[in-house]
């Protein structure tokens, strides 16, 4: 999947079908001149339905087509024949899709399971035929119900990536490099900031054919919680991750301070993010000798206050297996 095809925010318009009219028909055949009312009911209008699909990772299918209209119900006919229902329209969306009202921004529902179906716009009911209205005082009613109009809705579809582990860090911290080493993903990698503009997902293969999903979230900048840069678009993907892996380069001026800045951005965006399990990985550790690692360990034990951490190097493949073991343990606690 190319970076330009990752779409995680779209606004769409949906219109369900209107119900068919009930029939005003009086039964007539040879030798039966006054057979009474037998007008059938109108068919239901078609629904517009959202359906979860685990094989989709993006909302790119809605990038160019944003208007969807279901079929109208057919009218009732003689012999109490009910009209056909209007054709439903199914819209497949990736798991983790949040549906919001476009005006109030109220969350209407979320799609989180494969095959889960939720009606976005409900089709109008068909009108009842005249045979429903026959009474002892009105043997031949010459009226029937019209069909109920369909619904028109305009909603926002917002994707929050579903992953087990979310990589959190400043731009150029080495997140994409780690993802390329630990999974089979092929993210764009370069030595300048903001190489990653869209989340990348990769499957981490573990022992005994087990696996978990890791997401490389675009780099956070200070002020992201207030929407600085593309803060809100980046941070919302972290909400779905079970475990947060903070990646801080070994050549950072102050590792503990950088960790606190990242933590503060998450806190200001959504305090519930701090309830997730956290692990700090010091990347690019192949630049350090053992004496420097021992010295940094003493500082980190004091500054990180019980948060687990480890030294890794994606390029030199140092500590990668231990990192997988630790993440697997955290995910399965």
N, C-alpha and C positions, 0 to 999 in steps of 0.2 A: 504494500500500500504506500503510495507516494505521499509526501508530506502535504501537498496541495489538496489531496482527496480527503484529508481528515477534517470533517465538519462536525462540530459539537454544539451548534446553536443555530436553530432555524425557526422562522415563524411561518405557520401554514394556515390555510383557510379550508374548512370542510363543510360540506352541505349534504345533509341526509335527504332521502327521497320523501315525497309527500305520499300519504295514503290514497288508495283508489276510492272512487265514489261507490256507495252502495247503489244497487240497481232498483229502479222502480218498474217492476214487471208483474203482469198479471197472467196467470197460467191459462193458456188457450190451446185447445186441440179439438179434433173432431169429436163431436157428441158432448164435449165439455165446454160450455160457453162461458161459464163463470167459475173458473177453477180457483180463484182467490190469488193472493199475492205470493210470488215465489222469487222475488229479486234477491240475488246473492250479495254477500259482503264484498267490499273492496279489499284488495291486498295491502299488506303493510309496506310502507316505504323502506327502501334499503338503508342499512346502517353504514356509518363509516367507523371502522374498527381498527384499533392499534393492536399489533400482535408482536410479542417478544420473539427475537430470533438470535440464538447464541452464535450464529455464524457471521453476524454483522458486528463491525467495530466502529462504525461511523454513520453519521446522518447524511452522507453525501448524496443519497438517492433523492433527497428533498432540496438539493441545491438549485435545480433548474425547474422542477415541477413542484409548485407549492399550493395549487388549487385542486381539490378533490371533491367529486360529486357522485353520490350514490343514485341508483335507479329509482324511479317512481313506481308505486304499486299500481297494478292494473285494476280497472273497474270491475265490479261484480256483474253477473249476467243472470239470465233466466235459469230456472230449475235449481235455484238456491246455489248456483255455482259461485264459489269465491274466486276473486281475481288473484293472479299470481303476485307473490311478494316482489318488491323491487330488489334489484341485485345489490348485494352488500359489497362494499369496497374495503379490502384489507390492506393496511399499511404496515409492513414489517419494519420494526425498529430494533436497535441493539439493546441488550440488557443494560440497565442503568439509566434509561431514558426517563427524565422527569417532565411531566406535562403541566404547564402553567397557563392560567388565563392571561391573555396578552394585555389586558387593560389593568387588572388589579394585581397581577403577578402572583396571585394565590396558587399554591400547588394543588392541582386537581387529583392527580394520582401518579404512581410510578410503575414502570415495567421492570421487573427484576428477575422473572423466571422465563425459561424457554417455553414457548407455546401459550404463554399467558395472554388472554384477550380482554381488552377493555373497550367499551363503546365510547367513541369520541363524540359522535353526533347520532342521536337515536332517530330512526325513521318514524314518520307519522303513522298512526293507526289508520287502518282502512275504515271507511264508513259502513254502518250496518244497512243491509238491504231492507226493503219494505215489509218482508214477511215477519220481521221482528216486531212490527208495530201493529199487527193484527189484534183486535180486541173484539169483545162481544158486541160492542156498539159501533165499531169501525171495521167492518169486514174486508174492505178493500182500500187500505191506506195507499195514497198515491204520492207518498214522499219517502225519502230515504236520507241517511246521513251523508254529508260530504266527507271526503278524507281529511285527516288532520295534516296541516303543513309540516314539512320537515324542519330540522334545526339548522341554524347557521352558526358556526363557531370559528373563532380565530384564536389559535393557541400558540404558545412557544414550546418547542421541543428542545430540551437541554440535556446533553449527555454528560453523565459523570462516570468516568472510567471505572469499571469493576476489576479490581486487582487485589491480590493478597498483600503485596508489599509495594509501597510507594516510595520512590527515591526523592528525597528532599534536599535541596542545596542551592547555593548561589550559582549564577552562570559560570561555566567553565570549571566546575568542581570535579568533573570526570564522570558524571552520571551516565552519559551516553557510552563512554568507553567501557564502564563496568557492565552495562546492559549487553553490549556486544560480546563481552567475554563470558559472561555468566549464562547467557541465553543465545538462541540462534537469531535474534533480532539484528537488523542491519540499520541502526540509526545513523543519521548524518553526524559526522565527527569532524571538528576542526579546532584550532587553537585560538579561537576568538569567542567572545561572549555571545550568548543568544543564538548558538547554532541550532538548538532545538526550539522550535516554535510550536510544536504540537506534541501531545503525549505519545510515547512509543511503548508498545507492550511486547513482552517476551515471555516465553515459557521456560522456567528454570527446571531442568531435569535433575531429579534427586535419585537416591538409591532405590532399588527394587521397583523401578518403573514408575515411581511417584513423581509428582511435579507440583509447582505452584507458579502463579503469575506475578510478574514484576512489572511495574510501570515507571518509566522515566518521565517525571513531570518536568515541564520547562522550568528553567531556573527562576527562583524567587529573588526579587530585589527588595531593598528596604523601602517600606511604604506600600507594598503590594496589597495589604489588607484594605487600604483606602482606595484601591483601584489603580494605583500608580503603575505605569507600564501596562501590562495585561494581567495585573494581579488577580482580579476576580475570576478571569477565565482559567488561570492556572490553578488557583487554590481550590476550586470546586472539585477538581478531580481527586484531590487528596482525601476528601470526605469519605470515599468508598473503600479506602485501603484499610486492611485489618492491622497492618504493622507499618510503621514509618521508619525508613532507613535514612538517617541524616548523613550526608556525605560531605566531608570537609577536607580540603587538601592539606597535606602535611606542611606545605610552605606558607600556610595562612599566618598572618601576624599574631592572631590570638584565637586559638581554636575554641576555647570556652565562650569567648565573647561572640564569635560567629554563630555558635550553636544557640546562644541565648537570643540573638537577633532573629534567627529563623523561627525559634519557638515563639517569640513574641508576635511575629507576623501571623502565625497559625492561631494564637490565642485571640488576637484582635479580629481575625476573620470568623472564627467559630471556636469558642472555648471547649466544646466537646471533643475537638481534635486532640486535646491534651490527655484524654482518657485512653487513647490508643497506646499500644506498646511501642517503645522507641529503642532504637539501637544506633549508636554513632560509629561510623566507619571513617578512619583517617586514611584518605586515599593518597596515592603517590608516595607511599612509604618506602619505596625502593631508594629514595634519596637520603634516607636516614641511616646512620650507623647504630649499633646496639646501645652505645653510650647515650646517644641523643634520645633513643626510644625510652631508655630507663628514666632519663631525666623528665621527659614529657609525661611518662606514666605517673610519676609522683604528683605532677601538677594536675593532671586530668582526674586522678582519684579524688583530689580535693575539690576541684572546680565543678565536675559533672555530678557530684552528689548522688552516687549510686546508679546513675544511668550507665548501662553496659556499653563498652566501646571496644574496638579492635583496630589493629593496623593492617591495611591491605595495600596491594598494588595490582591494578588491573593489567598493566603492561607486563610486569614481571611475574604475574600469576601467583603472587604471594598472598596467603591468607584467604584465598577464594573458597577452598573447600571448607575451611573453618567457618567462613561467613555463611555458606549454605546450611551447614549444620546448625548454627545459631538461629538463623531465620526459621528453619523448619521446626526447631524446638519451640520458638516463640509462637509460631502459627498453630501448633498443636497442643499448646498448654491447656 
